[in-house]
Amino acid sequence: MHGKHVKVICTLKVGDIVTPENGLDSKLQGKRLKVLEIDLIPKRTCQSGCMIKIEGYPNWIDSDWVDVV
């Protein structure tokens, strides 16, 4: 939950190509995957404040878990 006077900035946009970092899913390591959705005010806890969905992975992940290609 974010408090008053808090702004979440996410430099990712839908359609960006990213690669997952180590620890997500070994089958996805080194692959170039498209960002499908972005949630800036997630109802789940995440470190960055920005959750994303990427192709090839069914769950929402923290945007900190990917690198932009």
PQR file of N, CA, C, O and H, with PARSE charges and radii, in Angstrom:
ATOM      1  N   MET A   1       0.843  -1.182   0.000 -0.4000 1.5000
ATOM      2  CA  MET A   1       0.000   0.000   0.000 -0.0000 2.0000
ATOM      3  C   MET A   1       0.888   1.245   0.000  0.5500 1.7000
ATOM      4  O   MET A   1       1.835   1.334   0.781 -0.5500 1.4000
ATOM      5  N   HIS A   2       0.589   2.182  -0.854 -0.4000 1.5000
ATOM      6  CA  HIS A   2       1.360   3.417  -0.925 -0.0000 2.0000
ATOM      7  C   HIS A   2       0.653   4.510  -0.140  0.5500 1.7000
ATOM      8  O   HIS A   2      -0.576   4.557  -0.083 -0.5500 1.4000
ATOM      9  H   HIS A   2      -0.181   2.109  -1.489  0.4000 1.0000
ATOM     10  N   GLY A   3       1.426   5.369   0.452 -0.4000 1.5000
ATOM     11  CA  GLY A   3       0.859   6.424   1.268 -0.0000 2.0000
ATOM     12  C   GLY A   3       0.694   7.720   0.502  0.5500 1.7000
ATOM     13  O   GLY A   3       0.876   7.774  -0.714 -0.5500 1.4000
ATOM     14  H   GLY A   3       2.424   5.331   0.406  0.4000 1.0000
ATOM     15  N   LYS A   4       0.345   8.764   1.238 -0.4000 1.5000
ATOM     16  CA  LYS A   4       0.181  10.075   0.641 -0.0000 2.0000
ATOM     17  C   LYS A   4       1.500  10.567   0.077  0.5500 1.7000
ATOM     18  O   LYS A   4       2.571  10.262   0.602 -0.5500 1.4000
ATOM     19  H   LYS A   4       0.196   8.720   2.226  0.4000 1.0000
ATOM     20  N   HIS A   5       1.408  11.321  -0.983 -0.4000 1.5000
ATOM     21  CA  HIS A   5       2.563  11.997  -1.588 -0.0000 2.0000
ATOM     22  C   HIS A   5       3.583  11.014  -2.167  0.5500 1.7000
ATOM     23  O   HIS A   5       4.773  11.320  -2.233 -0.5500 1.4000
ATOM     24  H   HIS A   5       0.538  11.569  -1.410  0.4000 1.0000
ATOM     25  N   VAL A   6       3.118   9.840  -2.583 -0.4000 1.5000
ATOM     26  CA  VAL A   6       4.005   8.835  -3.175 -0.0000 2.0000
ATOM     27  C   VAL A   6       3.676   8.682  -4.655  0.5500 1.7000
ATOM     28  O   VAL A   6       2.512   8.546  -5.030 -0.5500 1.4000
ATOM     29  H   VAL A   6       2.150   9.592  -2.529  0.4000 1.0000
ATOM     30  N   LYS A   7       4.708   8.705  -5.488 -0.4000 1.5000
ATOM     31  CA  LYS A   7       4.537   8.520  -6.919 -0.0000 2.0000
ATOM     32  C   LYS A   7       5.368   7.313  -7.341  0.5500 1.7000
ATOM     33  O   LYS A   7       6.552   7.223  -7.018 -0.5500 1.4000
ATOM     34  H   LYS A   7       5.654   8.815  -5.182  0.4000 1.0000
ATOM     35  N   VAL A   8       4.745   6.392  -8.058 -0.4000 1.5000
ATOM     36  CA  VAL A   8       5.459   5.235  -8.586 -0.0000 2.0000
ATOM     37  C   VAL A   8       5.787   5.518 -10.044  0.5500 1.7000
ATOM     38  O   VAL A   8       4.895   5.817 -10.838 -0.5500 1.4000
ATOM     39  H   VAL A   8       3.783   6.465  -8.320  0.4000 1.0000
ATOM     40  N   ILE A   9       7.050   5.425 -10.394 -0.4000 1.5000
ATOM     41  CA  ILE A   9       7.485   5.665 -11.760 -0.0000 2.0000
ATOM     42  C   ILE A   9       8.046   4.363 -12.311  0.5500 1.7000
ATOM     43  O   ILE A   9       8.951   3.763 -11.730 -0.5500 1.4000
ATOM     44  H   ILE A   9       7.774   5.182  -9.749  0.4000 1.0000
ATOM     45  N   CYS A  10       7.504   3.943 -13.423 -0.4000 1.5000
ATOM     46  CA  CYS A  10       7.966   2.733 -14.091 -0.0000 2.0000
ATOM     47  C   CYS A  10       8.366   3.111 -15.511  0.5500 1.7000
ATOM     48  O   CYS A  10       7.549   3.624 -16.275 -0.5500 1.4000
ATOM     49  H   CYS A  10       6.769   4.430 -13.895  0.4000 1.0000
ATOM     50  N   THR A  11       9.608   2.861 -15.859 -0.4000 1.5000
ATOM     51  CA  THR A  11      10.078   3.236 -17.190 -0.0000 2.0000
ATOM     52  C   THR A  11       9.735   2.186 -18.246  0.5500 1.7000
ATOM     53  O   THR A  11       9.949   2.409 -19.438 -0.5500 1.4000
ATOM     54  H   THR A  11      10.272   2.444 -15.238  0.4000 1.0000
ATOM     55  N   LEU A  12       9.204   1.042 -17.811 -0.4000 1.5000
ATOM     56  CA  LEU A  12       8.759   0.024 -18.762 -0.0000 2.0000
ATOM     57  C   LEU A  12       7.441   0.438 -19.386  0.5500 1.7000
ATOM     58  O   LEU A  12       6.668   1.196 -18.800 -0.5500 1.4000
ATOM     59  H   LEU A  12       9.031   0.861 -16.843  0.4000 1.0000
ATOM     60  N   LYS A  13       7.194  -0.076 -20.594 -0.4000 1.5000
ATOM     61  CA  LYS A  13       5.878   0.109 -21.209 -0.0000 2.0000
ATOM     62  C   LYS A  13       5.477  -1.198 -21.877  0.5500 1.7000
ATOM     63  O   LYS A  13       6.328  -2.026 -22.201 -0.5500 1.4000
ATOM     64  H   LYS A  13       7.821  -0.692 -21.070  0.4000 1.0000
ATOM     65  N   VAL A  14       4.181  -1.378 -22.078 -0.4000 1.5000
ATOM     66  CA  VAL A  14       3.676  -2.570 -22.751 -0.0000 2.0000
ATOM     67  C   VAL A  14       4.337  -2.663 -24.122  0.5500 1.7000
ATOM     68  O   VAL A  14       4.384  -1.686 -24.870 -0.5500 1.4000
ATOM     69  H   VAL A  14       3.490  -0.705 -21.814  0.4000 1.0000
ATOM     70  N   GLY A  15       4.843  -3.844 -24.439 -0.4000 1.5000
ATOM     71  CA  GLY A  15       5.521  -4.055 -25.709 -0.0000 2.0000
ATOM     72  C   GLY A  15       7.035  -4.051 -25.604  0.5500 1.7000
ATOM     73  O   GLY A  15       7.717  -4.519 -26.517 -0.5500 1.4000
ATOM     74  H   GLY A  15       4.804  -4.637 -23.832  0.4000 1.0000
ATOM     75  N   ASP A  16       7.584  -3.523 -24.489 -0.4000 1.5000
ATOM     76  CA  ASP A  16       9.036  -3.556 -24.299 -0.0000 2.0000
ATOM     77  C   ASP A  16       9.518  -5.006 -24.268  0.5500 1.7000
ATOM     78  O   ASP A  16       8.786  -5.907 -23.859 -0.5500 1.4000
ATOM     79  H   ASP A  16       7.031  -3.143 -23.748  0.4000 1.0000
ATOM     80  N   ILE A  17      10.745  -5.213 -24.701 -0.4000 1.5000
ATOM     81  CA  ILE A  17      11.362  -6.535 -24.662 -0.0000 2.0000
ATOM     82  C   ILE A  17      12.310  -6.578 -23.465  0.5500 1.7000
ATOM     83  O   ILE A  17      13.146  -5.691 -23.290 -0.5500 1.4000
ATOM     84  H   ILE A  17      11.340  -4.481 -25.033  0.4000 1.0000
ATOM     85  N   VAL A  18      12.169  -7.627 -22.638 -0.4000 1.5000
ATOM     86  CA  VAL A  18      12.964  -7.766 -21.425 -0.0000 2.0000
ATOM     87  C   VAL A  18      13.534  -9.182 -21.344  0.5500 1.7000
ATOM     88  O   VAL A  18      13.073 -10.091 -22.034 -0.5500 1.4000
ATOM     89  H   VAL A  18      11.490  -8.347 -22.781  0.4000 1.0000
ATOM     90  N   THR A  19      14.545  -9.350 -20.488 -0.4000 1.5000
ATOM     91  CA  THR A  19      15.069 -10.678 -20.170 -0.0000 2.0000
ATOM     92  C   THR A  19      14.975 -10.864 -18.661  0.5500 1.7000
ATOM     93  O   THR A  19      15.369  -9.976 -17.905 -0.5500 1.4000
ATOM     94  H   THR A  19      14.919  -8.612 -19.927  0.4000 1.0000
ATOM     95  N   PRO A  20      14.454 -12.014 -18.208 -0.5600 1.5000
ATOM     96  CA  PRO A  20      14.361 -12.279 -16.771  0.2800 2.0000
ATOM     97  C   PRO A  20      15.738 -12.466 -16.148  0.5500 1.7000
ATOM     98  O   PRO A  20      16.655 -12.993 -16.778 -0.5500 1.4000
ATOM     99  N   GLU A  21      15.867 -12.023 -14.894 -0.4000 1.5000
ATOM    100  CA  GLU A  21      17.102 -12.243 -14.144 -0.0000 2.0000
ATOM    101  C   GLU A  21      17.092 -13.656 -13.577  0.5500 1.7000
ATOM    102  O   GLU A  21      16.068 -14.339 -13.602 -0.5500 1.4000
ATOM    103  H   GLU A  21      15.122 -11.595 -14.382  0.4000 1.0000
ATOM    104  N   ASN A  22      18.238 -14.085 -13.066 -0.4000 1.5000
ATOM    105  CA  ASN A  22      18.343 -15.399 -12.430 -0.0000 2.0000
ATOM    106  C   ASN A  22      17.345 -15.518 -11.290  0.5500 1.7000
ATOM    107  O   ASN A  22      17.117 -14.561 -10.551 -0.5500 1.4000
ATOM    108  H   ASN A  22      19.070 -13.530 -13.046  0.4000 1.0000
ATOM    109  N   GLY A  23      16.754 -16.695 -11.152 -0.4000 1.5000
ATOM    110  CA  GLY A  23      15.860 -16.940 -10.037 -0.0000 2.0000
ATOM    111  C   GLY A  23      14.392 -16.972 -10.399  0.5500 1.7000
ATOM    112  O   GLY A  23      13.584 -17.448  -9.601 -0.5500 1.4000
ATOM    113  H   GLY A  23      16.939 -17.473 -11.752  0.4000 1.0000
ATOM    114  N   LEU A  24      14.009 -16.482 -11.581 -0.4000 1.5000
ATOM    115  CA  LEU A  24      12.589 -16.492 -11.938 -0.0000 2.0000
ATOM    116  C   LEU A  24      12.173 -17.885 -12.376  0.5500 1.7000
ATOM    117  O   LEU A  24      11.504 -18.584 -11.616 -0.5500 1.4000
ATOM    118  H   LEU A  24      14.666 -16.095 -12.229  0.4000 1.0000
ATOM    119  N   ASP A  25      12.537 -18.302 -13.546 -0.4000 1.5000
ATOM    120  CA  ASP A  25      12.221 -19.634 -14.075 -0.0000 2.0000
ATOM    121  C   ASP A  25      13.373 -19.990 -14.999  0.5500 1.7000
ATOM    122  O   ASP A  25      13.641 -19.274 -15.964 -0.5500 1.4000
ATOM    123  H   ASP A  25      13.080 -17.734 -14.164  0.4000 1.0000
ATOM    124  N   SER A  26      14.049 -21.083 -14.713 -0.4000 1.5000
ATOM    125  CA  SER A  26      15.246 -21.435 -15.482 -0.0000 2.0000
ATOM    126  C   SER A  26      14.960 -21.584 -16.973  0.5500 1.7000
ATOM    127  O   SER A  26      15.856 -21.363 -17.788 -0.5500 1.4000
ATOM    128  H   SER A  26      13.831 -21.664 -13.929  0.4000 1.0000
ATOM    129  N   LYS A  27      13.723 -21.958 -17.356 -0.4000 1.5000
ATOM    130  CA  LYS A  27      13.375 -22.095 -18.771 -0.0000 2.0000
ATOM    131  C   LYS A  27      13.314 -20.744 -19.483  0.5500 1.7000
ATOM    132  O   LYS A  27      13.387 -20.687 -20.710 -0.5500 1.4000
ATOM    133  H   LYS A  27      12.996 -22.137 -16.694  0.4000 1.0000
ATOM    134  N   LEU A  28      13.182 -19.666 -18.725 -0.4000 1.5000
ATOM    135  CA  LEU A  28      13.080 -18.331 -19.318 -0.0000 2.0000
ATOM    136  C   LEU A  28      14.410 -17.591 -19.356  0.5500 1.7000
ATOM    137  O   LEU A  28      14.510 -16.535 -19.981 -0.5500 1.4000
ATOM    138  H   LEU A  28      13.122 -19.713 -17.728  0.4000 1.0000
ATOM    139  N   GLN A  29      15.433 -18.130 -18.694 -0.4000 1.5000
ATOM    140  CA  GLN A  29      16.719 -17.444 -18.611 -0.0000 2.0000
ATOM    141  C   GLN A  29      17.298 -17.204 -20.005  0.5500 1.7000
ATOM    142  O   GLN A  29      17.354 -18.118 -20.827 -0.5500 1.4000
ATOM    143  H   GLN A  29      15.351 -18.988 -18.186  0.4000 1.0000
ATOM    144  N   GLY A  30      17.719 -15.987 -20.257 -0.4000 1.5000
ATOM    145  CA  GLY A  30      18.351 -15.633 -21.516 -0.0000 2.0000
ATOM    146  C   GLY A  30      17.386 -15.382 -22.671  0.5500 1.7000
ATOM    147  O   GLY A  30      17.816 -15.029 -23.769 -0.5500 1.4000
ATOM    148  H   GLY A  30      17.674 -15.245 -19.589  0.4000 1.0000
ATOM    149  N   LYS A  31      16.075 -15.562 -22.431 -0.4000 1.5000
ATOM    150  CA  LYS A  31      15.096 -15.335 -23.497 -0.0000 2.0000
ATOM    151  C   LYS A  31      14.676 -13.880 -23.523  0.5500 1.7000
ATOM    152  O   LYS A  31      14.687 -13.193 -22.501 -0.5500 1.4000
ATOM    153  H   LYS A  31      15.726 -15.848 -21.539  0.4000 1.0000
ATOM    154  N   ARG A  32      14.307 -13.424 -24.708 -0.4000 1.5000
ATOM    155  CA  ARG A  32      13.791 -12.066 -24.893 -0.0000 2.0000
ATOM    156  C   ARG A  32      12.269 -12.162 -24.906  0.5500 1.7000
ATOM    157  O   ARG A  32      11.693 -12.795 -25.791 -0.5500 1.4000
ATOM    158  H   ARG A  32      14.298 -13.982 -25.537  0.4000 1.0000
ATOM    159  N   LEU A  33      11.621 -11.538 -23.932 -0.4000 1.5000
ATOM    160  CA  LEU A  33      10.179 -11.669 -23.760 -0.0000 2.0000
ATOM    161  C   LEU A  33       9.510 -10.305 -23.746  0.5500 1.7000
ATOM    162  O   LEU A  33      10.096  -9.320 -23.296 -0.5500 1.4000
ATOM    163  H   LEU A  33      12.089 -11.024 -23.213  0.4000 1.0000
ATOM    164  N   LYS A  34       8.294 -10.255 -24.235 -0.4000 1.5000
ATOM    165  CA  LYS A  34       7.548  -8.998 -24.337 -0.0000 2.0000
ATOM    166  C   LYS A  34       6.755  -8.730 -23.055  0.5500 1.7000
ATOM    167  O   LYS A  34       6.183  -9.648 -22.468 -0.5500 1.4000
ATOM    168  H   LYS A  34       7.819 -11.055 -24.600  0.4000 1.0000
ATOM    169  N   VAL A  35       6.725  -7.459 -22.624 -0.4000 1.5000
ATOM    170  CA  VAL A  35       5.885  -7.030 -21.508 -0.0000 2.0000
ATOM    171  C   VAL A  35       4.448  -6.946 -22.016  0.5500 1.7000
ATOM    172  O   VAL A  35       4.166  -6.243 -22.987 -0.5500 1.4000
ATOM    173  H   VAL A  35       7.190  -6.712 -23.101  0.4000 1.0000
ATOM    174  N   LEU A  36       3.533  -7.672 -21.350 -0.4000 1.5000
ATOM    175  CA  LEU A  36       2.140  -7.724 -21.782 -0.0000 2.0000
ATOM    176  C   LEU A  36       1.235  -6.766 -21.005  0.5500 1.7000
ATOM    177  O   LEU A  36       0.324  -6.169 -21.579 -0.5500 1.4000
ATOM    178  H   LEU A  36       3.762  -8.243 -20.561  0.4000 1.0000
ATOM    179  N   GLU A  37       1.485  -6.617 -19.697 -0.4000 1.5000
ATOM    180  CA  GLU A  37       0.656  -5.756 -18.843 -0.0000 2.0000
ATOM    181  C   GLU A  37       1.525  -5.140 -17.762  0.5500 1.7000
ATOM    182  O   GLU A  37       2.570  -5.685 -17.405 -0.5500 1.4000
ATOM    183  H   GLU A  37       2.225  -7.102 -19.231  0.4000 1.0000
ATOM    184  N   ILE A  38       1.085  -3.997 -17.241 -0.4000 1.5000
ATOM    185  CA  ILE A  38       1.782  -3.301 -16.158 -0.0000 2.0000
ATOM    186  C   ILE A  38       0.761  -2.881 -15.115  0.5500 1.7000
ATOM    187  O   ILE A  38      -0.312  -2.379 -15.453 -0.5500 1.4000
ATOM    188  H   ILE A  38       0.236  -3.555 -17.531  0.4000 1.0000
ATOM    189  N   ASP A  39       1.099  -3.089 -13.833 -0.4000 1.5000
ATOM    190  CA  ASP A  39       0.227  -2.695 -12.716 -0.0000 2.0000
ATOM    191  C   ASP A  39       1.047  -1.806 -11.779  0.5500 1.7000
ATOM    192  O   ASP A  39       1.941  -2.290 -11.085 -0.5500 1.4000
ATOM    193  H   ASP A  39       1.970  -3.496 -13.558  0.4000 1.0000
ATOM    194  N   LEU A  40       0.741  -0.502 -11.762 -0.4000 1.5000
ATOM    195  CA  LEU A  40       1.512   0.443 -10.948 -0.0000 2.0000
ATOM    196  C   LEU A  40       1.065   0.520  -9.497  0.5500 1.7000
ATOM    197  O   LEU A  40       1.823   0.990  -8.649 -0.5500 1.4000
ATOM    198  H   LEU A  40       0.014  -0.109 -12.326  0.4000 1.0000
ATOM    199  N   ILE A  41      -0.119   0.080  -9.198 -0.4000 1.5000
ATOM    200  CA  ILE A  41      -0.588   0.071  -7.812 -0.0000 2.0000
ATOM    201  C   ILE A  41      -1.035  -1.355  -7.486  0.5500 1.7000
ATOM    202  O   ILE A  41      -2.229  -1.615  -7.336 -0.5500 1.4000
ATOM    203  H   ILE A  41      -0.735  -0.302  -9.887  0.4000 1.0000
ATOM    204  N   PRO A  42      -0.075  -2.278  -7.376 -0.5600 1.5000
ATOM    205  CA  PRO A  42      -0.445  -3.680  -7.176  0.2800 2.0000
ATOM    206  C   PRO A  42      -1.073  -3.936  -5.815  0.5500 1.7000
ATOM    207  O   PRO A  42      -0.731  -3.292  -4.823 -0.5500 1.4000
ATOM    208  N   LYS A  43      -1.993  -4.885  -5.789 -0.4000 1.5000
ATOM    209  CA  LYS A  43      -2.631  -5.286  -4.543 -0.0000 2.0000
ATOM    210  C   LYS A  43      -1.777  -6.309  -3.809  0.5500 1.7000
ATOM    211  O   LYS A  43      -2.109  -6.724  -2.698 -0.5500 1.4000
ATOM    212  H   LYS A  43      -2.270  -5.408  -6.595  0.4000 1.0000
ATOM    213  N   ARG A  44      -0.686  -6.708  -4.427 -0.4000 1.5000
ATOM    214  CA  ARG A  44       0.248  -7.638  -3.811 -0.0000 2.0000
ATOM    215  C   ARG A  44       1.534  -6.885  -3.477  0.5500 1.7000
ATOM    216  O   ARG A  44       1.801  -5.830  -4.051 -0.5500 1.4000
ATOM    217  H   ARG A  44      -0.416  -6.371  -5.329  0.4000 1.0000
ATOM    218  N   THR A  45       2.308  -7.406  -2.578 -0.4000 1.5000
ATOM    219  CA  THR A  45       3.535  -6.743  -2.153 -0.0000 2.0000
ATOM    220  C   THR A  45       4.638  -6.938  -3.192  0.5500 1.7000
ATOM    221  O   THR A  45       4.857  -8.044  -3.686 -0.5500 1.4000
ATOM    222  H   THR A  45       2.091  -8.263  -2.111  0.4000 1.0000
ATOM    223  N   CYS A  46       5.315  -5.859  -3.508 -0.4000 1.5000
ATOM    224  CA  CYS A  46       6.483  -5.953  -4.376 -0.0000 2.0000
ATOM    225  C   CYS A  46       7.439  -4.821  -4.015  0.5500 1.7000
ATOM    226  O   CYS A  46       7.017  -3.762  -3.551 -0.5500 1.4000
ATOM    227  H   CYS A  46       5.137  -4.961  -3.107  0.4000 1.0000
ATOM    228  N   GLN A  47       8.716  -5.056  -4.230 -0.4000 1.5000
ATOM    229  CA  GLN A  47       9.745  -4.096  -3.841 -0.0000 2.0000
ATOM    230  C   GLN A  47       9.704  -2.825  -4.681  0.5500 1.7000
ATOM    231  O   GLN A  47       9.869  -1.726  -4.151 -0.5500 1.4000
ATOM    232  H   GLN A  47       9.059  -5.917  -4.607  0.4000 1.0000
ATOM    233  N   SER A  48       9.487  -2.967  -5.982 -0.4000 1.5000
ATOM    234  CA  SER A  48       9.579  -1.809  -6.877 -0.0000 2.0000
ATOM    235  C   SER A  48       8.302  -0.966  -6.922  0.5500 1.7000
ATOM    236  O   SER A  48       8.355   0.214  -7.270 -0.5500 1.4000
ATOM    237  H   SER A  48       9.353  -3.859  -6.413  0.4000 1.0000
ATOM    238  N   GLY A  49       7.162  -1.557  -6.575 -0.4000 1.5000
ATOM    239  CA  GLY A  49       5.887  -0.851  -6.707 -0.0000 2.0000
ATOM    240  C   GLY A  49       5.290  -0.992  -8.088  0.5500 1.7000
ATOM    241  O   GLY A  49       4.262  -0.384  -8.386 -0.5500 1.4000
ATOM    242  H   GLY A  49       7.119  -2.515  -6.292  0.4000 1.0000
ATOM    243  N   CYS A  50       5.924  -1.792  -8.939 -0.4000 1.5000
ATOM    244  CA  CYS A  50       5.458  -1.996 -10.308 -0.0000 2.0000
ATOM    245  C   CYS A  50       5.509  -3.489 -10.629  0.5500 1.7000
ATOM    246  O   CYS A  50       6.590  -4.078 -10.674 -0.5500 1.4000
ATOM    247  H   CYS A  50       6.759  -2.286  -8.697  0.4000 1.0000
ATOM    248  N   MET A  51       4.357  -4.095 -10.848 -0.4000 1.5000
ATOM    249  CA  MET A  51       4.280  -5.501 -11.221 -0.0000 2.0000
ATOM    250  C   MET A  51       4.006  -5.583 -12.714  0.5500 1.7000
ATOM    251  O   MET A  51       3.288  -4.750 -13.266 -0.5500 1.4000
ATOM    252  H   MET A  51       3.480  -3.617 -10.811  0.4000 1.0000
ATOM    253  N   ILE A  52       4.586  -6.598 -13.373 -0.4000 1.5000
ATOM    254  CA  ILE A  52       4.383  -6.772 -14.808 -0.0000 2.0000
ATOM    255  C   ILE A  52       4.029  -8.218 -15.129  0.5500 1.7000
ATOM    256  O   ILE A  52       4.324  -9.133 -14.360 -0.5500 1.4000
ATOM    257  H   ILE A  52       5.170  -7.275 -12.925  0.4000 1.0000
ATOM    258  N   LYS A  53       3.391  -8.404 -16.279 -0.4000 1.5000
ATOM    259  CA  LYS A  53       3.182  -9.733 -16.845 -0.0000 2.0000
ATOM    260  C   LYS A  53       4.010  -9.791 -18.113  0.5500 1.7000
ATOM    261  O   LYS A  53       4.004  -8.857 -18.916 -0.5500 1.4000
ATOM    262  H   LYS A  53       3.151  -7.661 -16.903  0.4000 1.0000
ATOM    263  N   ILE A  54       4.729 -10.905 -18.289 -0.4000 1.5000
ATOM    264  CA  ILE A  54       5.532 -11.091 -19.488 -0.0000 2.0000
ATOM    265  C   ILE A  54       5.061 -12.340 -20.213  0.5500 1.7000
ATOM    266  O   ILE A  54       4.512 -13.255 -19.599 -0.5500 1.4000
ATOM    267  H   ILE A  54       4.733 -11.664 -17.637  0.4000 1.0000
ATOM    268  N   GLU A  55       5.277 -12.373 -21.522 -0.4000 1.5000
ATOM    269  CA  GLU A  55       4.870 -13.544 -22.287 -0.0000 2.0000
ATOM    270  C   GLU A  55       5.684 -14.751 -21.826  0.5500 1.7000
ATOM    271  O   GLU A  55       6.865 -14.634 -21.500 -0.5500 1.4000
ATOM    272  H   GLU A  55       5.723 -11.629 -22.020  0.4000 1.0000
ATOM    273  N   GLY A  56       5.033 -15.902 -21.806 -0.4000 1.5000
ATOM    274  CA  GLY A  56       5.713 -17.126 -21.428 -0.0000 2.0000
ATOM    275  C   GLY A  56       5.714 -17.424 -19.952  0.5500 1.7000
ATOM    276  O   GLY A  56       6.216 -18.470 -19.541 -0.5500 1.4000
ATOM    277  H   GLY A  56       4.073 -15.997 -22.071  0.4000 1.0000
ATOM    278  N   TYR A  57       5.159 -16.527 -19.125 -0.4000 1.5000
ATOM    279  CA  TYR A  57       5.111 -16.739 -17.676 -0.0000 2.0000
ATOM    280  C   TYR A  57       3.716 -16.346 -17.194  0.5500 1.7000
ATOM    281  O   TYR A  57       3.268 -15.234 -17.471 -0.5500 1.4000
ATOM    282  H   TYR A  57       4.751 -15.677 -19.458  0.4000 1.0000
ATOM    283  N   PRO A  58       3.012 -17.239 -16.472 -0.5600 1.5000
ATOM    284  CA  PRO A  58       1.609 -17.003 -16.152  0.2800 2.0000
ATOM    285  C   PRO A  58       1.335 -16.005 -15.023  0.5500 1.7000
ATOM    286  O   PRO A  58       0.221 -15.488 -14.924 -0.5500 1.4000
ATOM    287  N   ASN A  59       2.318 -15.725 -14.179 -0.4000 1.5000
ATOM    288  CA  ASN A  59       2.087 -14.902 -12.987 -0.0000 2.0000
ATOM    289  C   ASN A  59       2.631 -13.493 -13.151  0.5500 1.7000
ATOM    290  O   ASN A  59       3.483 -13.235 -14.001 -0.5500 1.4000
ATOM    291  H   ASN A  59       3.222 -16.145 -14.260  0.4000 1.0000
ATOM    292  N   TRP A  60       2.121 -12.580 -12.318 -0.4000 1.5000
ATOM    293  CA  TRP A  60       2.673 -11.232 -12.236 -0.0000 2.0000
ATOM    294  C   TRP A  60       4.035 -11.327 -11.553  0.5500 1.7000
ATOM    295  O   TRP A  60       4.215 -12.141 -10.647 -0.5500 1.4000
ATOM    296  H   TRP A  60       1.429 -12.790 -11.627  0.4000 1.0000
ATOM    297  N   ILE A  61       4.997 -10.502 -11.977 -0.4000 1.5000
ATOM    298  CA  ILE A  61       6.309 -10.466 -11.339 -0.0000 2.0000
ATOM    299  C   ILE A  61       6.695  -9.010 -11.069  0.5500 1.7000
ATOM    300  O   ILE A  61       6.193  -8.089 -11.713 -0.5500 1.4000
ATOM    301  H   ILE A  61       4.851  -9.840 -12.713  0.4000 1.0000
ATOM    302  N   ASP A  62       7.588  -8.828 -10.111 -0.4000 1.5000
ATOM    303  CA  ASP A  62       8.120  -7.510  -9.799 -0.0000 2.0000
ATOM    304  C   ASP A  62       8.977  -7.049 -10.974  0.5500 1.7000
ATOM    305  O   ASP A  62       9.759  -7.833 -11.512 -0.5500 1.4000
ATOM    306  H   ASP A  62       7.996  -9.576  -9.587  0.4000 1.0000
ATOM    307  N   SER A  63       8.842  -5.808 -11.372 -0.4000 1.5000
ATOM    308  CA  SER A  63       9.624  -5.299 -12.508 -0.0000 2.0000
ATOM    309  C   SER A  63      11.122  -5.328 -12.238  0.5500 1.7000
ATOM    310  O   SER A  63      11.914  -5.268 -13.178 -0.5500 1.4000
ATOM    311  H   SER A  63       8.207  -5.171 -10.935  0.4000 1.0000
ATOM    312  N   ASP A  64      11.527  -5.418 -10.969 -0.4000 1.5000
ATOM    313  CA  ASP A  64      12.941  -5.528 -10.623 -0.0000 2.0000
ATOM    314  C   ASP A  64      13.543  -6.842 -11.102  0.5500 1.7000
ATOM    315  O   ASP A  64      14.767  -6.971 -11.141 -0.5500 1.4000
ATOM    316  H   ASP A  64      10.883  -5.467 -10.206  0.4000 1.0000
ATOM    317  N   TRP A  65      12.731  -7.807 -11.461 -0.4000 1.5000
ATOM    318  CA  TRP A  65      13.220  -9.136 -11.840 -0.0000 2.0000
ATOM    319  C   TRP A  65      13.575  -9.243 -13.314  0.5500 1.7000
ATOM    320  O   TRP A  65      13.908 -10.331 -13.783 -0.5500 1.4000
ATOM    321  H   TRP A  65      11.737  -7.702 -11.429  0.4000 1.0000
ATOM    322  N   VAL A  66      13.513  -8.143 -14.057 -0.4000 1.5000
ATOM    323  CA  VAL A  66      13.839  -8.191 -15.480 -0.0000 2.0000
ATOM    324  C   VAL A  66      14.804  -7.067 -15.849  0.5500 1.7000
ATOM    325  O   VAL A  66      14.898  -6.050 -15.163 -0.5500 1.4000
ATOM    326  H   VAL A  66      13.243  -7.258 -13.676  0.4000 1.0000
ATOM    327  N   ASP A  67      15.510  -7.281 -16.941 -0.4000 1.5000
ATOM    328  CA  ASP A  67      16.369  -6.249 -17.533 -0.0000 2.0000
ATOM    329  C   ASP A  67      15.808  -5.907 -18.902  0.5500 1.7000
ATOM    330  O   ASP A  67      15.366  -6.797 -19.628 -0.5500 1.4000
ATOM    331  H   ASP A  67      15.434  -8.108 -17.498  0.4000 1.0000
ATOM    332  N   VAL A  68      15.819  -4.636 -19.265 -0.4000 1.5000
ATOM    333  CA  VAL A  68      15.353  -4.207 -20.583 -0.0000 2.0000
ATOM    334  C   VAL A  68      16.440  -4.524 -21.603  0.5500 1.7000
ATOM    335  O   VAL A  68      17.625  -4.296 -21.359 -0.5500 1.4000
ATOM    336  H   VAL A  68      16.178  -3.912 -18.676  0.4000 1.0000
ATOM    337  N   VAL A  69      16.022  -5.051 -22.739 -0.4000 1.5000
ATOM    338  CA  VAL A  69      16.977  -5.411 -23.802 -0.0000 2.0000
ATOM    339  C   VAL A  69      17.262  -4.190 -24.646  0.5500 1.7000
ATOM    340  O   VAL A  69      18.039  -4.265 -25.597 -0.5500 1.4000
ATOM    341  H   VAL A  69      15.059  -5.236 -22.937  0.4000 1.0000
TER
END
